[in-house]
Amino acid sequence: MRRAPVLVAGGAVLAAAVAFGAHSVVRQPPRGADYTGAGTGSVVVDITPGASAGQIGETLHRAGVVASAQSFVQEVVVRSKEGALRPGRYRLRRRMAASAALDLLTSPRSRVIRTVTVPEGLRTSEVLERLASATGIPLRDFTRAAAKPDDLRLPPYAQGGVEGFLFPATYDFDEGTTARSLLRRMVARFRLAADKVGLERRAGGLRLSPRDAVTVASIVQAEGGTEADYPKVARVVYNRLARGAKLEMDSTVNYALRRHTLKVSEQDTKIDSPYNTYARAGLPPGPIGNPGESALLATLHPASGDWYWFVTTDPRRKITKFTDNEAEFRKYREELNRYLGTN
């Protein structure tokens, strides 16, 4: 499949250029050559932030969209559309009348929107890397934006921490998207999900703060095999908390070690970190990833049961077994070890 070429508006400002937002012109530029009709075929054109009407006209001319930059600028001036031009990626046609090209450039339907999908459970560092790769915005921009949580409109109970509050979903973006604006949308999407599941109200009913509930959800997301298992994993967490016991979750150790693995050794469980739930009782100090709606729901609506242990004995098929019997737990752990080839 052939891809339509992409051109970028930019370069030196022409003498006849009309800047975005200008509402008066000293003199009108000449009309210049012009095509007639709506044009044919397809071409994608990038309009960069700050480009003038003259620069846009030059880009359209080089792309074969309009017959001349002057005809496009004249159309912008005559119709007083200086303030309607916006940066972005647009799908236009070749050999269009300047008026038809301007119609498409000011129509939301012509804008080419790209998307990035953020899966459930990614850590914030992984989310930022994925966003940078998909959008082309430098990773350092996302890192700097995440380091200024006050600019992201986090809920008060986030306590200034981004981890756990960048909601996994599919987001669209265009040339005008910034790192901060995209992270703000992710936080806003989290707040919508939190309202939908009744996070603050239901967390209180479980004697948890909303932040603690998000922390539990992040563990559920990281540990759970299938979504059907999530409520059971949440129940194991609550059963252990009720006894004042250590959670002993491999996912929290992996978070402390900044890695992902099914093979957590005894030495790993001795790491000195507040996220090491083998060494410290209770919840870790904050979320260990960004949970989705299913994990939040399971956290707020745990299953009923006396389970105290669970083991994902077959990670490939996501088979997880739950028990309140330590002998059964040891048997399940041996099944996992055989799967991993560590026996």
C-alpha positions in Angstrom: 0.0 0.0 0.0 1.4 3.4 -1.0 1.6 6.0 1.6 0.7 9.6 0.9 3.7 11.9 1.1 4.0 14.2 4.0 5.3 17.8 3.8 6.0 20.2 6.6 5.2 23.9 6.6 8.2 25.9 7.7 11.1 28.1 6.5 11.6 31.8 6.1 8.6 34.0 6.4 7.5 35.3 3.0 6.9 38.9 2.3 3.3 38.2 1.8 3.0 35.9 4.8 0.1 36.3 7.1 0.8 35.2 10.7 -1.7 33.1 12.7 -4.0 35.3 14.6 -3.3 38.5 12.5 -6.5 40.4 11.7 -5.2 43.2 9.5 -3.0 43.3 6.3 -1.2 46.3 4.9 -1.8 45.3 1.3 -3.3 42.3 -0.4 -0.9 39.9 -2.2 -1.5 39.2 -5.9 -3.9 36.4 -6.7 -1.4 34.1 -8.5 -2.2 31.0 -10.5 -5.0 28.8 -9.3 -6.6 25.5 -10.0 -10.4 24.9 -10.3 -12.4 22.2 -8.6 -12.0 19.9 -5.6 -8.8 18.1 -6.8 -8.0 14.4 -7.0 -5.9 11.8 -5.2 -4.6 12.3 -1.7 -1.7 13.9 0.1 -1.0 14.4 3.8 0.5 17.8 4.8 1.9 18.8 8.2 1.3 22.3 9.4 3.8 23.2 12.1 2.9 25.5 15.1 3.6 29.1 14.2 3.6 28.7 10.4 2.2 31.7 8.6 -0.4 31.6 5.8 2.5 32.3 3.3 4.5 29.4 4.6 1.5 27.1 4.5 0.8 28.2 1.0 4.4 27.4 0.0 4.0 23.9 1.5 0.7 23.3 -0.3 2.3 24.4 -3.6 5.3 22.1 -3.1 2.9 19.2 -2.4 1.0 19.9 -5.6 -2.1 20.8 -3.7 -2.5 24.4 -4.9 -1.1 26.1 -8.1 0.6 28.9 -6.2 1.2 30.1 -2.6 -0.1 33.5 -3.6 -3.6 32.1 -4.5 -3.8 30.4 -1.1 -2.7 33.6 0.8 -5.2 35.7 -1.2 -8.0 33.3 -0.3 -7.1 33.4 3.4 -7.1 37.3 3.4 -10.3 37.7 1.4 -12.1 35.3 3.7 -10.5 36.6 6.9 -9.4 33.1 7.9 -6.0 34.0 9.4 -7.2 33.0 12.9 -8.8 29.7 11.7 -5.5 28.1 10.6 -4.3 25.5 13.1 -1.2 23.3 13.2 -1.7 19.6 12.6 -1.6 16.9 10.0 -4.2 17.2 7.2 -5.3 15.0 4.4 -5.9 17.1 1.2 -6.0 16.4 -2.5 -3.8 17.4 -5.5 -4.6 20.2 -7.9 -7.2 21.9 -5.7 -8.6 25.3 -6.0 -7.1 27.5 -3.2 -10.6 28.0 -1.8 -11.2 24.2 -1.6 -7.8 23.7 0.1 -8.7 26.3 2.7 -12.0 24.7 3.3 -10.3 21.4 4.1 -7.6 23.0 6.3 -10.3 24.6 8.4 -12.4 21.4 8.6 -11.8 19.0 11.6 -12.8 16.1 9.3 -9.6 16.6 7.3 -7.3 16.4 10.3 -5.3 13.2 10.5 -5.3 12.0 14.1 -2.8 9.5 15.3 -3.2 7.3 18.4 -1.1 5.7 21.1 -2.3 2.8 23.3 -1.1 2.5 26.8 -1.7 -1.0 28.2 -2.8 -1.7 31.8 -0.1 -2.1 34.4 2.8 -0.2 32.9 5.0 1.6 35.3 5.3 5.4 34.8 8.8 5.1 33.3 7.4 2.6 30.8 4.4 4.8 30.0 6.6 7.8 29.3 8.9 5.8 27.0 5.9 4.5 25.0 4.4 8.0 24.7 7.7 9.4 23.5 8.1 6.6 20.9 4.6 7.0 19.5 4.4 10.8 19.4 7.9 11.7 18.5 8.0 14.1 21.5 11.3 13.8 23.3 11.3 11.6 26.3 12.9 14.3 28.3 9.8 16.4 27.8 7.6 13.7 29.3 10.1 13.2 32.1 10.1 16.9 32.9 6.3 17.1 32.7 5.9 14.2 35.1 8.4 15.8 37.5 5.9 18.7 37.9 2.8 17.0 39.2 1.2 20.3 40.2 0.8 21.0 36.5 -1.0 17.7 35.8 -4.2 18.3 37.9 -3.8 15.1 40.0 -6.4 14.3 42.6 -5.4 15.5 46.1 -5.0 11.9 47.3 -2.3 11.2 44.8 -0.1 13.2 47.1 1.9 14.6 44.2 2.9 11.2 42.8 2.2 10.4 39.2 2.6 6.6 39.5 -0.8 4.9 39.5 -2.6 7.9 38.0 -1.8 7.8 34.3 -4.8 5.9 33.1 -4.2 3.1 30.5 -6.3 3.7 27.4 -5.9 4.8 23.8 -5.2 8.5 23.2 -5.2 10.5 20.1 -2.6 13.2 19.4 -1.6 15.6 16.6 1.1 18.1 15.9 -0.2 20.5 18.6 0.1 17.9 21.4 2.6 18.5 24.1 4.0 16.2 26.8 2.2 18.1 29.5 -1.2 18.1 27.6 -1.1 14.4 27.0 -0.2 13.6 30.6 -3.0 15.9 31.8 -5.4 14.0 29.6 -4.3 10.7 31.1 -4.8 12.0 34.6 -8.2 13.4 33.6 -9.1 10.0 32.3 -8.1 8.4 35.6 -10.3 10.8 37.5 -13.3 9.9 35.2 -12.6 6.2 35.9 -12.3 6.8 39.6 -15.6 8.6 39.7 -17.2 5.8 37.6 -16.1 3.1 40.1 -16.8 5.2 43.2 -13.2 5.0 44.3 -13.2 7.5 47.2 -16.5 6.2 48.6 -15.8 2.5 48.3 -12.2 2.8 49.5 -13.6 4.2 52.7 -15.8 1.3 53.1 -12.8 -1.0 52.9 -11.0 1.2 55.5 -8.5 2.3 52.8 -7.5 5.8 51.6 -8.1 6.3 47.9 -4.4 6.3 47.3 -4.1 2.9 49.2 -6.9 1.5 47.0 -4.9 2.5 43.9 -1.9 0.9 45.4 -3.8 -2.3 45.9 -5.2 -2.1 42.4 -1.7 -1.8 41.0 -0.6 -4.9 42.8 -3.8 -6.7 41.6 -3.0 -5.6 38.0 0.6 -6.8 38.3 -0.1 -10.1 40.0 -3.4 -11.1 38.4 -3.5 -13.8 35.7 -6.9 -13.2 34.1 -9.5 -10.5 34.9 -11.6 -13.2 36.6 -8.7 -13.7 39.1 -8.4 -10.0 40.0 -11.1 -10.1 42.8 -9.5 -13.1 44.4 -6.0 -11.5 44.3 -7.5 -8.5 46.0 -9.1 -10.7 48.7 -5.7 -12.3 49.4 -4.2 -8.9 49.9 -7.0 -7.9 52.3 -6.8 -11.2 54.2 -3.1 -10.7 54.8 -3.6 -7.1 55.8 -6.3 -8.1 58.3 -3.8 -10.4 60.0 -1.1 -7.8 60.0 1.1 -10.1 57.9 3.5 -9.3 55.1 2.1 -9.3 51.7 5.1 -11.1 50.2 4.3 -10.1 46.6 6.9 -10.7 43.9 5.5 -7.8 41.9 6.6 -5.3 44.6 10.1 -6.8 44.7 10.3 -6.5 40.9 9.3 -2.9 41.2 12.0 -2.2 43.7 14.5 -3.9 41.4 13.2 -2.1 38.4 12.6 -5.2 36.3 10.0 -7.8 35.3 10.6 -11.5 35.9 8.9 -14.6 37.1 12.0 -15.8 38.8 12.3 -13.9 42.1 15.1 -15.4 44.3 15.4 -15.5 48.0 18.3 -13.0 47.7 15.9 -10.7 45.7 13.5 -10.7 48.6 16.2 -9.2 50.9 16.5 -5.9 48.9 16.3 -2.9 51.2 13.3 -1.0 49.9 10.0 0.2 51.2 8.5 -1.6 48.3 9.8 -5.0 49.5 6.7 -6.6 50.9 8.7 -9.7 51.9 10.6 -7.5 54.4 7.9 -5.0 55.5 4.4 -5.6 56.6 1.5 -3.7 55.1 1.1 -1.9 51.8 4.1 -0.4 49.9 4.2 3.4 50.1 2.5 3.9 46.7 1.3 2.3 43.5 3.7 0.0 41.6 2.1 0.7 38.2 -0.9 2.2 36.5 -3.9 0.0 36.9 -6.9 -0.2 34.6 -10.6 -0.1 35.4 -10.9 -3.9 35.9 -8.2 -3.9 38.6 -9.8 -0.9 40.3 -13.2 -2.6 40.3 -11.7 -5.8 41.7 -10.0 -3.9 44.4 -13.2 -2.2 45.4 -15.3 -5.4 45.0 -13.1 -8.2 46.2 -14.2 -11.8 46.1 -15.3 -13.6 49.3 -12.9 -16.3 50.5 -10.3 -17.3 53.0 -7.4 -17.5 50.5 -4.1 -16.6 51.9 -1.8 -17.7 49.0 -2.0 -17.8 45.2 0.4 -19.0 42.6 0.3 -18.6 38.8 1.3 -22.1 38.0 1.1 -21.7 34.2 1.9 -18.1 33.2 1.6 -18.8 29.5 -2.1 -19.9 29.9 -2.6 -17.6 32.9 -3.6 -20.4 35.3 -3.6 -19.1 38.8 -4.5 -21.3 41.8 -5.7 -20.0 45.2 -5.6 -21.7 48.6 -5.7 -21.2 52.4 -3.6 -24.3 52.9 0.1 -23.9 53.2 0.8 -27.4 52.0 -1.2 -26.8 48.8 0.6 -23.5 48.4 4.0 -25.3 48.5 2.7 -27.8 45.9 1.5 -25.0 43.6 4.9 -23.2 44.0 6.6 -26.5 42.9 4.4 -26.5 39.8 5.6 -23.0 39.0 9.2 -24.0 39.6 8.8 -26.9 37.2 7.3 -24.6 34.6 10.2 -22.2 35.0 12.7 -25.0 35.0 14.2 -24.1 38.4 13.7 -27.5 40.0 
